[in-house]
Amino acid sequence: MAVRTRVPIALLTFPVAAHYSTFNRAVQGTFDKHMEDADAATNDGSYYMAMIRAAQTFGIAIPATYDIALCDCLNNGCGCDLVFDSHLPGVVVTANADPGFNLSRLQCPDCAHDHGRPIED
């Protein structure tokens, strides 16, 4: 007769950020689709679900705020491709969200410190 023992499972921890370019085009496309869904969401539930799915696509922790961003420098600067919690200290808004959309363009804290491009009032 086998003896069953219980072993506690260690808490799972996930990275808090990821680099977009480390993933293949299919995974990037899935991430992009979830971010587009979050951008166009018309209610909190849809927004949160899209953000959760985007974070899970890259295997990163879901921030308490449910907000992640891809550094705007990927296409408009140094090429930084960090996906990060958009409420980290030092994040810079480079462009506000267009009317009818939810996501502003943001620079990660490192890029904001090194070569920030804040929006002009």
N, CA, C and O of each residue as an XYZ file, in Angstrom:
484
protein
N       0.838     -1.167      0.000
C       0.000      0.000      0.000
C       0.892      1.242      0.000
O       1.815      1.361      0.806
N       0.606      2.137     -0.893
C       1.401      3.360     -1.008
C       0.991      4.357      0.060
O      -0.187      4.493      0.388
N       1.965      5.038      0.584
C       1.707      6.072      1.571
C       1.667      7.408      0.844
O       2.588      7.756      0.104
N       0.623      8.128      1.057
C       0.500      9.444      0.425
C       0.985     10.516      1.394
O       0.616     10.541      2.568
N       1.790     11.363      0.882
C       2.252     12.489      1.690
C       1.846     13.772      0.986
O       1.636     13.805     -0.226
N       1.746     14.780      1.747
C       1.416     16.089      1.181
C       2.654     16.965      1.229
O       3.309     17.104      2.262
N       2.949     17.542      0.096
C       4.093     18.430      0.001
C       3.575     19.793     -0.426
O       2.909     19.915     -1.454
N       3.877     20.811      0.356
C       3.400     22.142     -0.041
C       4.066     22.582     -1.346
O       5.252     22.337     -1.570
N       3.294     23.225     -2.181
C       3.822     23.757     -3.433
C       4.334     25.166     -3.154
O       3.621     26.007     -2.609
N       5.560     25.398     -3.532
C       6.134     26.733     -3.338
C       5.328     27.755     -4.133
O       4.773     27.442     -5.186
N       5.274     28.955     -3.625
C       4.575     30.017     -4.343
C       5.219     30.229     -5.702
O       6.443     30.280     -5.824
N       4.395     30.350     -6.700
C       4.908     30.627     -8.030
C       5.247     32.108     -8.141
O       4.485     32.969     -7.702
N       6.356     32.377     -8.709
C       6.702     33.776     -8.945
C       6.976     33.945    -10.431
O       7.547     33.068    -11.080
N       6.567     35.062    -10.942
C       6.755     35.366    -12.346
C       7.593     36.621    -12.471
O       7.576     37.462    -11.573
N       8.320     36.765    -13.555
C       9.063     38.005    -13.760
C       8.090     39.181    -13.846
O       6.932     39.014    -14.227
N       8.569     40.353    -13.493
C       7.702     41.533    -13.518
C       7.749     42.249    -14.859
O       6.972     43.175    -15.095
N       8.644     41.835    -15.732
C       8.771     42.467    -17.043
C       9.304     41.433    -18.033
O       9.804     40.375    -17.650
N       9.182     41.767    -19.307
C       9.696     40.892    -20.369
C      10.141     41.758    -21.533
O       9.715     42.905    -21.669
N      10.989     41.205    -22.359
C      11.414     41.898    -23.575
C      10.636     41.343    -24.765
O      10.689     40.148    -25.054
N       9.930     42.210    -25.434
C       9.060     41.878    -26.563
C       9.793     41.058    -27.619
O       9.247     40.080    -28.128
N      11.010     41.440    -27.950
C      11.738     40.792    -29.043
C      12.213     39.372    -28.721
O      12.679     38.667    -29.615
N      12.104     38.946    -27.474
C      12.516     37.584    -27.133
C      11.467     36.555    -27.539
O      11.721     35.353    -27.469
N      10.299     37.013    -27.960
C       9.216     36.113    -28.332
C       9.077     36.055    -29.849
O       9.382     37.024    -30.546
N       8.616     34.918    -30.354
C       8.450     34.790    -31.802
C       7.247     35.611    -32.280
O       6.460     36.108    -31.474
N       7.123     35.743    -33.590
C       6.072     36.587    -34.174
C       4.662     36.157    -33.775
O       3.790     37.002    -33.577
N       4.436     34.856    -33.657
C       3.104     34.383    -33.275
C       2.740     34.847    -31.862
O       1.625     35.311    -31.624
N       3.678     34.719    -30.937
C       3.434     35.148    -29.557
C       3.296     36.670    -29.507
O       2.426     37.194    -28.812
N       4.151     37.375    -30.240
C       4.030     38.833    -30.306
C       2.660     39.237    -30.845
O       2.042     40.173    -30.338
N       2.187     38.533    -31.868
C       0.876     38.839    -32.443
C      -0.249     38.635    -31.445
O      -1.192     39.425    -31.398
N      -0.155     37.589    -30.655
C      -1.159     37.339    -29.619
C      -1.122     38.452    -28.574
O      -2.162     38.971    -28.169
N       0.085     38.811    -28.144
C       0.233     39.910    -27.183
C      -0.355     41.191    -27.764
O      -1.130     41.873    -27.094
N       0.002     41.524    -28.994
C      -0.496     42.742    -29.644
C      -2.019     42.760    -29.690
O      -2.633     43.800    -29.446
N      -2.636     41.619    -30.000
C      -4.095     41.533    -30.068
C      -4.715     41.830    -28.716
O      -5.705     42.557    -28.635
N      -4.143     41.275    -27.651
C      -4.674     41.539    -26.313
C      -4.513     43.017    -25.937
O      -5.402     43.605    -25.321
N      -3.392     43.602    -26.305
C      -3.193     45.029    -26.014
C      -4.169     45.891    -26.825
O      -4.674     46.892    -26.318
N      -4.433     45.514    -28.067
C      -5.428     46.228    -28.877
C      -6.813     46.098    -28.250
O      -7.583     47.059    -28.231
N      -7.128     44.911    -27.740
C      -8.413     44.716    -27.066
C      -8.518     45.600    -25.828
O      -9.572     46.181    -25.573
N      -7.435     45.709    -25.056
C      -7.437     46.582    -23.876
C      -7.608     48.041    -24.294
O      -8.339     48.797    -23.653
N      -6.937     48.423    -25.359
C      -7.009     49.800    -25.836
C      -8.428     50.171    -26.247
O      -8.856     51.307    -26.043
N      -9.153     49.228    -26.820
C     -10.497     49.505    -27.327
C     -11.606     49.095    -26.355
O     -12.786     49.259    -26.666
N     -11.244     48.566    -25.190
C     -12.252     48.092    -24.234
C     -13.188     49.221    -23.814
O     -12.769     50.364    -23.631
N     -14.445     48.878    -23.669
C     -15.446     49.884    -23.294
C     -15.911     49.739    -21.854
O     -16.760     50.502    -21.392
N     -15.349     48.747    -21.131
C     -15.687     48.612    -19.714
C     -14.502     48.004    -18.971
O     -13.588     47.439    -19.573
N     -14.542     48.134    -17.661
C     -13.420     47.669    -16.837
C     -13.164     46.177    -16.987
O     -12.012     45.752    -17.075
N     -14.228     45.375    -17.015
C     -14.054     43.933    -17.102
C     -13.306     43.514    -18.363
O     -12.401     42.681    -18.308
N     -13.686     44.090    -19.489
C     -13.018     43.771    -20.756
C     -11.576     44.245    -20.739
O     -10.683     43.556    -21.231
N     -11.353     45.420    -20.172
C      -9.996     45.971    -20.088
C      -9.109     45.063    -19.236
O      -8.018     44.675    -19.652
N      -9.594     44.734    -18.043
C      -8.799     43.908    -17.135
C      -8.502     42.538    -17.742
O      -7.382     42.040    -17.628
N      -9.495     41.930    -18.382
C      -9.289     40.608    -18.982
C      -8.239     40.677    -20.096
O      -7.391     39.791    -20.206
N      -8.293     41.713    -20.910
C      -7.307     41.854    -21.985
C      -5.909     42.049    -21.411
O      -4.948     41.481    -21.930
N      -5.781     42.834    -20.362
C      -4.474     43.051    -19.731
C      -3.952     41.771    -19.087
O      -2.763     41.468    -19.180
N      -4.834     41.022    -18.437
C      -4.432     39.750    -17.835
C      -3.920     38.812    -18.922
O      -2.877     38.179    -18.762
N      -4.648     38.724    -20.017
C      -4.236     37.839    -21.106
C      -2.917     38.287    -21.729
O      -2.079     37.454    -22.074
N      -2.733     39.589    -21.873
C      -1.476     40.093    -22.436
C      -0.304     39.726    -21.530
O       0.727     39.255    -22.008
N      -0.458     39.940    -20.229
C       0.609     39.595    -19.280
C       0.882     38.097    -19.296
O       2.039     37.678    -19.286
N      -0.163     37.295    -19.321
C       0.010     35.850    -19.335
C       0.680     35.373    -20.619
O       1.423     34.392    -20.601
N       0.426     36.050    -21.719
C       1.046     35.671    -22.991
C       2.565     35.714    -22.886
O       3.251     34.857    -23.444
N       3.090     36.706    -22.176
C       4.536     36.833    -22.010
C       5.033     36.222    -20.702
O       6.228     36.271    -20.414
N       4.131     35.649    -19.912
C       4.538     34.986    -18.681
C       5.019     35.927    -17.601
O       5.877     35.568    -16.794
N       4.470     37.132    -17.580
C       4.870     38.091    -16.544
C       3.772     38.220    -15.500
O       2.612     37.890    -15.748
N       4.159     38.702    -14.334
C       3.211     38.913    -13.253
C       2.190     39.969    -13.654
O       2.509     40.930    -14.355
N       0.977     39.776    -13.205
C      -0.086     40.741    -13.476
C      -0.021     41.782    -12.360
O      -0.228     41.450    -11.193
N       0.264     43.041    -12.712
C       0.362     44.060    -11.662
C      -0.977     44.282    -10.962
O      -2.033     44.010    -11.534
N      -0.933     44.764     -9.750
C      -2.153     45.044     -8.993
C      -3.063     46.021     -9.733
O      -4.282     45.988     -9.560
N      -2.482     46.879    -10.547
C      -3.263     47.872    -11.297
C      -3.826     47.310    -12.599
O      -4.648     47.956    -13.248
N      -3.394     46.130    -12.977
C      -3.784     45.479    -14.237
C      -3.298     46.246    -15.463
O      -3.792     46.008    -16.565
N      -2.364     47.139    -15.302
C      -1.873     47.950    -16.416
C      -0.436     47.591    -16.754
O       0.459     47.703    -15.915
N      -0.225     47.158    -17.992
C       1.128     46.947    -18.490
C       1.278     47.765    -19.766
O       0.288     48.176    -20.372
N       2.503     47.994    -20.160
C       2.765     48.784    -21.366
C       4.016     48.255    -22.052
O       4.868     47.627    -21.423
N       4.110     48.515    -23.329
C       5.311     48.250    -24.120
C       6.007     49.585    -24.291
O       5.392     50.555    -24.735
N       7.290     49.647    -23.942
C       8.021     50.908    -24.008
C       7.874     51.534    -25.390
O       8.065     50.871    -26.409
N       7.533     52.809    -25.411
C       7.332     53.542    -26.659
C       8.618     53.660    -27.467
O       8.580     53.975    -28.656
N       9.743     53.410    -26.831
C      11.024     53.500    -27.536
C      11.213     52.399    -28.585
O      12.085     52.503    -29.447
N      10.395     51.347    -28.510
C      10.532     50.281    -29.501
C      10.399     50.842    -30.905
O      11.189     50.499    -31.784
N       9.421     51.693    -31.128
C       9.175     52.255    -32.453
C       9.537     53.734    -32.565
O       9.640     54.266    -33.670
N       9.729     54.393    -31.435
C       9.938     55.843    -31.452
C      11.148     56.271    -30.638
O      11.102     57.293    -29.953
N      12.217     55.512    -30.703
C      13.374     55.901    -29.907
C      14.510     54.904    -30.024
O      14.888     54.498    -31.123
N      15.045     54.517    -28.888
C      16.257     53.705    -28.832
C      16.044     52.237    -29.183
O      17.016     51.497    -29.338
N      14.795     51.805    -29.312
C      14.528     50.410    -29.629
C      14.233     49.550    -28.418
O      14.074     48.337    -28.553
N      14.154     50.145    -27.236
C      13.836     49.390    -26.025
C      12.489     48.688    -26.219
O      11.520     49.293    -26.677
N      12.448     47.418    -25.865
C      11.239     46.624    -26.083
C      10.671     46.059    -24.784
O      10.037     45.004    -24.792
N      10.894     46.749    -23.679
C      10.461     46.257    -22.376
C       8.945     46.352    -22.232
O       8.345     47.380    -22.547
N       8.335     45.275    -21.754
C       6.929     45.248    -21.361
C       6.946     45.307    -19.842
O       7.582     44.471    -19.200
N       6.258     46.279    -19.259
C       6.426     46.585    -17.845
C       5.122     47.071    -17.219
O       4.167     47.396    -17.924
N       5.095     47.117    -15.889
C       3.986     47.683    -15.124
C       3.951     49.179    -15.404
O       4.920     49.887    -15.131
N       2.848     49.656    -15.943
C       2.791     51.057    -16.361
C       2.672     52.042    -15.205
O       2.638     53.252    -15.430
N       2.608     51.545    -13.970
C       2.531     52.439    -12.814
C       3.818     52.461    -12.000
O       3.816     52.899    -10.850
N       4.913     51.993    -12.586
C       6.190     52.048    -11.886
C       6.632     53.497    -11.710
O       6.333     54.342    -12.554
N       7.335     53.791    -10.630
C       7.880     55.138    -10.485
C       8.830     55.448    -11.637
O       9.629     54.600    -12.035
N       8.742     56.648    -12.162
C       9.645     57.082    -13.216
C       9.151     56.865    -14.624
O       9.827     57.264    -15.573
N       7.985     56.240    -14.801
C       7.415     56.061    -16.133
C       7.046     57.434    -16.694
O       6.538     58.288    -15.967
N       7.299     57.645    -17.983
C       6.984     58.925    -18.631
C       5.953     58.688    -19.728
O       6.080     57.768    -20.535
N       4.930     59.539    -19.739
C       3.923     59.508    -20.797
C       4.459     60.309    -21.973
O       4.767     61.494    -21.841
N       4.570     59.650    -23.131
C       5.056     60.347    -24.322
C       3.911     60.827    -25.204
O       4.098     61.733    -26.016
N       2.728     60.233    -25.058
C       1.529     60.671    -25.786
C       0.311     60.138    -25.054
O       0.268     58.970    -24.668
N      -0.671     60.994    -24.868
C      -1.910     60.570    -24.228
C      -2.708     59.673    -25.171
O      -2.493     59.673    -26.383
N      -3.628     58.915    -24.595
C      -4.497     58.049    -25.392
C      -5.360     58.909    -26.309
O      -5.819     59.985    -25.925
N      -5.570     58.421    -27.513
C      -6.472     59.091    -28.443
C      -7.900     58.980    -27.921
O      -8.210     58.051    -27.175
N      -8.778     59.913    -28.300
C     -10.180     59.828    -27.867
C     -10.787     58.476    -28.266
O     -10.611     58.012    -29.393
N     -11.489     57.868    -27.342
C     -12.114     56.583    -27.590
C     -11.206     55.401    -27.342
O     -11.610     54.256    -27.549
N      -9.986     55.656    -26.903
C      -9.032     54.586    -26.614
C      -8.543     54.726    -25.176
O      -8.749     55.759    -24.540
N      -7.892     53.678    -24.669
C      -7.490     53.635    -23.260
C      -6.001     53.764    -22.999
O      -5.606     54.192    -21.914
N      -5.166     53.405    -23.962
C      -3.738     53.299    -23.686
C      -2.949     54.496    -24.187
O      -3.013     54.859    -25.361
N      -2.212     55.093    -23.281
C      -1.267     56.140    -23.641
C       0.044     55.480    -24.046
O       0.264     54.306    -23.746
N       0.905     56.213    -24.717
C       2.248     55.703    -25.021
C       3.151     56.085    -23.850
O       3.134     57.221    -23.377
N       3.936     55.116    -23.397
C       4.769     55.302    -22.207
C       6.194     54.863    -22.462
O       6.457     53.965    -23.261
N       7.107     55.518    -21.764
C       8.500     55.070    -21.727
C       8.734     54.390    -20.384
O       8.246     54.845    -19.350
N       9.491     53.291    -20.415
C       9.839     52.600    -19.175
C      10.724     53.531    -18.321
O      11.285     54.493    -18.846
N      10.850     53.257    -17.035
C      11.658     54.123    -16.176
C      13.103     54.311    -16.639
O      13.641     55.413    -16.530
N      13.740     53.259    -17.155
C      15.131     53.411    -17.600
C      15.237     54.376    -18.774
O      16.090     55.263    -18.775
N      14.379     54.209    -19.765
C      14.411     55.116    -20.923
C      14.009     56.530    -20.519
O      14.586     57.508    -20.993
N      13.009     56.629    -19.635
C      12.570     57.944    -19.173
C      13.703     58.672    -18.471
O      13.829     59.891    -18.587
N      14.523     57.933    -17.745
C      15.667     58.536    -17.061
C      16.773     58.911    -18.049
O      17.349     59.996    -17.969
N      17.063     57.993    -18.986
C      18.186     58.189    -19.897
C      17.907     59.158    -21.033
O      18.790     59.924    -21.419
N      16.706     59.140    -21.569
C      16.371     59.997    -22.708
C      14.862     60.244    -22.790
O      14.218     59.968    -23.802
N      14.329     60.770    -21.695
C      12.893     60.993    -21.603
C      12.351     61.916    -22.677
O      13.004     62.878    -23.081
N      11.143     61.605    -23.132
C      10.432     62.429    -24.110
C       9.029     62.715    -23.590
O       8.054     62.277    -24.201
N       8.898     63.434    -22.482
C       7.550     63.661    -21.934
C       6.705     64.514    -22.881
O       7.218     65.311    -23.666
N       5.385     64.313    -22.773
C       4.501     65.126    -23.599
C       4.614     66.579    -23.149
O       4.916     66.859    -21.989
N       4.376     67.474    -24.055
C       4.443     68.892    -23.735
C       3.030     69.395    -23.478
O       2.111     69.113    -24.247
N       2.868     70.129    -22.410
C       1.539     70.698    -22.078
C       1.234     71.904    -22.905
O       0.167     72.500    -22.757
